[in-house]
Amino acid sequence: MDWGTAEGEGGEEQRIAADPRFAASINLFNDAQWYAAHDGLEELWHETSGPCRPVLQGILQIAVAQLHRERGNERGAVILLGEGLGRLRRGPDRVLGLDLGALKAAAQVHLQQLQRGQQGDPEALAGLPALTVRRVPLG
């Protein structure tokens, strides 16, 4: 899949990456402002129909998983984290000017530790890596 030309001249990836709402949403995600990050990403997700759509959905599902976790809904967090991670795994590690490989790795650790926590391991959630998305050059 040629991500850069997915929707013709300029491509879906470039359009989304250049949208100020996208940058704002990623900043909110990196600041652990999960609800606001979800809202911004969801708006873009609704406007997208190409190959970047599941990437946006994966990131927003991880944000919602963190929101569930903050609110004490561990089961909901596990479900949404797994769904978001599954969507991101189907795409490249670098897309939309983001290093999704690092996010996937951190989300996998979170998922495994949340599952351990559900099985009664009181130490499971200690020392989790931050869920952030590092920006990288587009293309």
C-alpha positions, 0 to 999 in steps of 0.5 A: 500500500502506498500510504502517501498516495492513498487518496490521490495527489497529496494523499490521505496521510499528508492531509491528516498529518498537516491538519492542525487538529491531528497535531493537537490531538497527538499533543493531548494524547502525549499529555495523557489528556485521554478524553480530549485526545479521543475527541479530536482523533474521533473527529478526524476518523469520521472524516477519513475513509482510506488506509489511515482510518484504522490507525486513527481508530487504534490510537483513539481506542488506546486513549479510551482504554486509558480513560477506562483505566483511570475510572477504574474500569479495568475490563473495559481498558483491557478490551479497548487496549487490545482492540486498539493495539490490534488495529495498529498492528495491521499498519506500518510502524511509521505512518502519519509522521508518527513512530507507532512501533514504540506505541505498539510496544508500550501498549503491549506491555500495558495490555499484558500488565493489565491482564496480570492485574486482573488475575490478582497480581498486585504488582502488575501495574507498577512501572508501566512505560508511558503511552506516548507517540513520538513524531518522526519525519513523514514519508 
